[in-house]
Amino acid sequence: MKKTGALVGMILALGIGWWIFKAQYQAGPAHGAPPKQIIDVTGIRMDLLTIAQAERMYLASHGTYASLQQLQKDGSILFSPADHLGYAFTAQIDDGQHFTVTATPVDPVKKDWPTLSINDSMQVSQSP
């Protein structure tokens, strides 16, 4: 009886996992996008989250947000914000208490790819 319950639980878990995978990758904004675009845009999202976390840590220790160059100089980000994965990153710091970091495609091959941004709310947004 325990084996049957474990098997049913495993099948149920796999079904839920498949449903989440399908909903995430087939109904999202990248629906129909080539795999390279999905992979690179996911990487850019992760980079934006890394930058936002570095900004929070910098704010905690310095009382203000920092430029991308300062974060790179401090070792908080380890890639060049000028051109990474075909995207350029720019930061806007408002009164040292709010920030918005934007990743814009600069590679001509990626000209139709989305622009992504994150702010101090830690939410990544995407525009076509």
N, C-alpha and C positions, 0 to 999 in steps of 0.2 A: 504494500500500500504506500510506503514511503517513497519507493522508486517511482511509482505512478505520479505522485504529487510533485516530486522533483522534476520529472519529465514535463508535466503540464506547466510548471513554473518556468522552466527553461524555454519552452515553446512560446509561452506568453511574453517573456522578456524579449525574445528574438522578434516577435511580432511587433511589439511596441517600439523596439529599436529600428526596425525596418520602416515603420510608419513615420517616425521622427526623421529618419534619413531622407525618406521620399519627400516629406513636407518641406524640409530645409533646403534640399538641393534641386528639387524640380518645380517648386512653386515660388521660389524667391526671385529677387531682381535679376539674378544671373541666369534665369531660365533660358535655355537655348544658347547660352554663351559657350564659346570654346573652352576646353579644359585649361589651356594656358591662361586665359583671362581669369577664370575662377580661381586658379592657384595663385596668380600674382595679386589679384585683388584681395584675396584672403590674407596674403603676406602683408599687404599695405595696411589692412585693418589691424593686424597684429602689431605692426610698427607704430601705428597711431596710438594703440593702447599702451605700448611701451613708453612712448613719448609722454603721454598723459600721466602715467604713473611716475615717470621721472620728474615731471613738472610738480606733481604733488609732493614728492620727496624734497625737491628744491625749495618749494614754498615752506615746508615744515622747518627746514634748517636755515633759510635765509629771509623768510617773511615776505617774499615776492616770487613771482614766476620768472623764468629765465628765457632768453632767446635760444633758438636751436643751436647756435654756435656755442653758447655758454654751456649748454647741456652736453654737447659733443666734447668740448674742452675739459669738462669735469669727468668725462668718461661715463656719463649716464646713458648716452646713446652711442652705439658703436658703428654706425653707418653714416655715410655722407648724406645730409638732407638735401644737397643740391641735385642729386640724381641717383635714385635708388630704385631698382626694378622698373626703370623707365618713368618714374614719378619724381616730381620735385616737391619738397615739403617747405611750407612757409608757416611762420607763427605770428600771430597778432596778440600782443599782450596789452590788455586794457587796465591802466592804473596799477599794474603789478598785481592785481587781485583776480583777474579773469584772463583766460587765454582761449584762443581758437587756433588749432593747427590744421592746415589744409594740405592735402596731397593731390596734386594735379598731374595728369599724364603729360609728359614732355616728349616721349619717344613718338616719332611720327607714325609708327605702326600701331600705337595705342591711342591715337587721337580721338577715337569714338568711345573710349573706355570711360568709366565713371570717375568723377571727382569725389573724394571722400574727405570728411573733416571730423574733428573731435573737439570738444571744449571741456571746460572744467566740470561739466556734469558727467563726464566719462562716457558719453553716448556717441557712437560713431554714426554719422549720417552720410548718405550717398545721394548724389545727384547725377542724372544721366549725362 
